[in-house]
Amino acid sequence: MTDTVLKKSMVQHLIANFGHMQTERFISLITKEPFDYTEWRRDLYEDMTVEELSKKAMDNRKNKRVAQTQGA
């Protein structure tokens, strides 16, 4: 996948899930200030217990399997 295809796909995903205004807002927030994705990911789940994180991961995996069987 090229960088252009990835960017286009992600913007389409954001618009489909959050609308044009929130997508523009998100992009503005990301580009406005230095953003360390690795650091952000490290802190993303720090308030969750291992059990909560595990359930979230299992639910996500289940949802992906359902989507694949439905041709999404």
N, C-alpha and C positions, 0 to 999 in steps of 0.2 A: 504494500500500500504506500503510495507516495504521500509526501507531506501535504500536498494540495488536496488530495482525496480525503485524508484524515481530517484536515481542518474543515472542509466542506461538510463531511459527515457529522462532525461534532456540532457545528453550528446548526445544522438541520435538526439534530437531536435536541439541542437546547431550545430551539424555537418550538418544536413540537411539544415539548414538555413544560416550557415556561413562558412561551410567547415572545414576541419580538422585543417588547420593552424590557423585560427581565433579562433577556439574552444580551441586549445592548448594555444594560447595567452591569451584568456580570463581566463582560469583556472589558468594560471601562474600569471596574474594580481591579481586575487582574493586571491590566496594563498601566494603571495609574501609579502603583507603588511596587517596589521590589517584592517578588513573590517566590518563595522557595517551596516548590511543590513537595519535595522530600520531607522537609520539616513540617509542612502542613499535614501530610499524611501520617507522620509520626504521632502528632498530637490529636488526630481526628477521633480516635476511639479511646482516648485515655480515661474517659469517665465511664466506660462500659466495663462490666465484669466479663470474665472469660466466658461464662455461660451465655451472656447476652450477645457477645461477639460471635460465639459459635452458632447460636440460633440464627443470627442475622446471615451468617455465611451459608448455613444449611437452607434457609428460606430462599436466598439468592440462587443457589444451585438448583433448587427445585423449580423455581420460576423460569430459569434458563432452559431446563429440560422440557417444561410444559410448552414454552415458546417454540422450541425446536420441533416438537411433535406437531405443533399447529402450523408449522411452516413460516413462522415469523422470523 
